[in-house]
Amino acid sequence: MRLIGLNRQSPCAHAQDSAAMPTGAHPGALMRTSIKCNAKTQLATQPEAPAGLWPMGGPLRRSGCRAPSSQRFVAVAANPAGSDSGGAGGSEPASSKSGRRNGKGGRGYAGAGAGPRARGNAPSEVAAAAQAAADALFTNPGAGPLAPQVGPVAVAELGGGRGRGLVTTRTVQPGELLLTVRSLALAWDDGLAALGSSLATDLVGSEPVPGTPVEEDLDPDLDLEDAKFLGLQRQLLSRRYTLREAEWLASLCGLPPVSEEGAEQGGGAQAAAELPPAPALETVLGVGTDTVERRDVSLPERLRNRDILADVVQANAFMPDGGCEDADVYWARRQVEDLAVGPMSLDDEYEAKVDNDDDDDGWEGDEEFEPAGPRVGPLGVWPGANLLNHSCMPNTVAYVIGDTLFVRAARKVSSGSEITVSYLPVGGGADTVFGGDETAAAAEVEDDGEGAAAEYESSSSVVSGGSRGTLLSPVEVRRAVLEDSYGFVCGCSRCVTEEGLDPKLRALIADIADSTQGLREDLETALAWAEVAPDGEDDEDDEDDEGQSKKAPRKKGKQQTAEDDDEEGEGEAGGTTSASRRQWRKAAASVVSQAGAYVELMDAAMGKLKLSMAEQETAQSAVVPLYTVLWAALAARGEIEPPLSEMVASLVGSVAPGSADHLWWRANALETAQILVAEEEMEAAAASTIVRGATAGFGGFKRPEDDRVANAGKRCSAAFKTRYGPISRPVYKALLKARREREDAEREDA
Ligand SMILES: C[S@@+](CC[C@H](N)C(=O)[O-])C[C@H]1O[C@@H](n2cnc3c(N)ncnc32)[C@H](O)[C@@H]1O
């Protein structure tokens, strides 16, 4: 458990509700210079952001200003839009309750109605029902071919430069399944990392295709994303297709030419706006026909040109939400399997690894052994789903289980409206906070010297340095990445609203986004200090450390190694740990105070401008990484801040309901509320006050019945139902339990 004392004085304690930010004026807060000045003073000691994480060179780089191939992948993350409360769950309490009462079970993806009976049954029956429900939900994907399904959606010509898109054929509700489709080409991080340039050579060598890359074009330092990008091309080049698949492939758009010369040299990939109508989804996916079609057609001629193929793959491949195989489902399935066959111990996994370790990767000994986890980095081409256009407030969520993509409505969408996904990762989860987000899209943008993106870039390390564009970045960053990677300027409602905000507020947002990366690195450094300062080491300042959690995720910052060495060189171990402890406290306090100061600047600016709730939400959505850094710094100090967890969950849910990030924050907000209430209950009990009704055990605490817990629980289950559809209570519990146990295990590992 990560709890511990509450710091009521935390800088975000005022953030009771994102929709009701205080309007306290902050003199001069709207003057850009003044804000900048404040900010710079606050951040004077912060280290420089590291040099760009994403290489600027790539083997298939085009002649124009297009991003290098390492960035030429579509990182579609989650989706939908609508506010958190407008998702599956706004009105969920009633249905949730009735679901429990009447025992209606959830439906699996394959339509299996394994309804568990949670109440009033013998424990073994409950367990069996839970397992059946989990099986129903998690069956098939990955284990065998899952029939493609087309829900209430159809292809439409959209006009306005957007080309084709998908629209609803009736009103759909959050959580409704819109599409399941198996990939035509799919690359994962594992299996490709080691291949390097040999993959590229293989691509050349496998078929004498005119125009495909030649070896001398390829960078010997081919990186993972390059390898995956090329891997998809290789898969598409080398496989055979049915006639309907070939027809669909021939209708794919590519990136628009970057210049006239580029168009001449590039061979003219078709831009979305110039394309003929796409075949119906049912035709593309072969839904409604029993005919077994032969796969004997090769890739259409148009795509056998290397530039066109590269452009088509870049425009049509994407990485589903979460950047990995759906993690909740993966871990919950694993638990269900463990129930059936007994858990696979780490020893078993070790043995399995040894047994299978006939490759020559130099692996030896268990120090390099890591337990299995969900496969990461799926970059794929899914027929039909490629017609989903982008929105920065998408109304669907798309995630992958096995190699099947599931697209569900994440908001209510009226009949005939376009459905959209995000081409950008959401970027608001714990991985982002702690810098472990290997899956986020590269957002390093080449400077073309024009426009807002260039202006922003010139002063922003968010774009040019160690961060990347996510759905929770400011509009300039999102647009720059989308334009660079996909060749369009996003004009979604969120972008338009954000663009319309007061210029001074936008400048503050840019300033915050720019500085957040530095705060993140400061936090990592602080955590590294904590790592060398063991628990229980008292010194003069230790009183306020009572109960501090040392279990928060930690990562060693870049600067830390040198600092560690210095410390060790000091001599006495006791002195070193004591010094480290002081350093840790100082560094963490500094992050909290700097992030808190920015939060206050945002609040003051929004208050002064008297923004509407929608405008506040738009403004705050662009600086969510600041809130997450503040949350992480507080959590690392053992402090929980329920309003902050709630605010981030609400913001992430308003931008990308049903996304993995949304579920993470919703589960976090629930746990935070449970901890807070349990703590209050314990305090009350200690003071001999009457303890309110409590039911048995959550994580070692008496689980209190409290409105705050109940409300957080309703919002959390609503988020899960948005992502996974009408799951039953046991399945929801199984997903939450698996998530909690995995996080506890990770914390213990750390
Ligand atoms: C995966 S395809 C989507 C389907 C595409 N509209 C078509 O007709 O084939 C991606 C391409 O669609 C276009 N596109 C996607 N989202 C867009 C948006 N929000 N505004 C304008 N164009 C968009 C861009 O040309 C992008 O490269």
The ligand as an SDF file (V2000), in Angstrom:
LIG
                    3D

 27 29  0  0  0  0  0  0  0  0999 V2000
   -5.3000    6.3520  -41.8720 C   0  0  0  0  0  0  0  0  0  0  0  0
   -5.7660    7.4760  -43.0790 S   0  0  0  0  0  0  0  0  0  0  0  0
   -7.4050    7.8280  -42.6690 C   0  0  0  0  0  0  0  0  0  0  0  0
   -8.3500    7.5860  -43.8150 C   0  0  0  0  0  0  0  0  0  0  0  0
   -8.2270    8.5750  -44.9460 C   0  0  0  0  0  0  0  0  0  0  0  0
   -9.0410    9.7430  -44.6610 N   0  0  0  0  0  0  0  0  0  0  0  0
   -8.5860    7.9670  -46.2770 C   0  0  0  0  0  0  0  0  0  0  0  0
   -9.3940    8.5270  -46.9940 O   0  0  0  0  0  0  0  0  0  0  0  0
   -8.0150    6.9290  -46.6080 O   0  0  0  0  0  0  0  0  0  0  0  0
   -4.8470    8.8600  -42.5390 C   0  0  0  0  0  0  0  0  0  0  0  0
   -4.9500   10.0490  -43.4610 C   0  0  0  0  0  0  0  0  0  0  0  0
   -6.2490   10.6280  -43.3920 O   0  0  0  0  0  0  0  0  0  0  0  0
   -6.1610   12.0430  -43.3860 C   0  0  0  0  0  0  0  0  0  0  0  0
   -6.6560   12.5370  -42.0960 N   0  0  0  0  0  0  0  0  0  0  0  0
   -6.7910   11.8220  -40.9650 C   0  0  0  0  0  0  0  0  0  0  0  0
   -7.2990   12.5750  -39.9830 N   0  0  0  0  0  0  0  0  0  0  0  0
   -7.4830   13.7940  -40.4940 C   0  0  0  0  0  0  0  0  0  0  0  0
   -7.9680   15.0260  -39.9490 C   0  0  0  0  0  0  0  0  0  0  0  0
   -8.3660   15.1360  -38.6880 N   0  0  0  0  0  0  0  0  0  0  0  0
   -8.0160   16.0990  -40.7880 N   0  0  0  0  0  0  0  0  0  0  0  0
   -7.6020   16.0090  -42.0810 C   0  0  0  0  0  0  0  0  0  0  0  0
   -7.1300   14.8810  -42.6330 N   0  0  0  0  0  0  0  0  0  0  0  0
   -7.0740   13.7760  -41.8600 C   0  0  0  0  0  0  0  0  0  0  0  0
   -4.6980   12.3780  -43.5790 C   0  0  0  0  0  0  0  0  0  0  0  0
   -4.4650   12.5260  -44.9470 O   0  0  0  0  0  0  0  0  0  0  0  0
   -4.0030   11.1510  -43.0580 C   0  0  0  0  0  0  0  0  0  0  0  0
   -2.7250   10.9640  -43.6020 O   0  0  0  0  0  0  0  0  0  0  0  0
  1  2  1  0
  2  3  1  0
  2 10  1  0
  3  4  1  0
  4  5  1  0
  5  6  1  0
  5  7  1  0
  7  8  2  0
  7  9  1  0
 10 11  1  0
 11 12  1  0
 11 26  1  0
 12 13  1  0
 13 14  1  0
 13 24  1  0
 14 15  1  0
 14 23  1  0
 15 16  2  0
 16 17  1  0
 17 18  1  0
 17 23  2  0
 18 19  1  0
 18 20  2  0
 20 21  1  0
 21 22  2  0
 22 23  1  0
 24 25  1  0
 24 26  1  0
 26 27  1  0
M  CHG  2   2   1   9  -1
M  END
$$$$
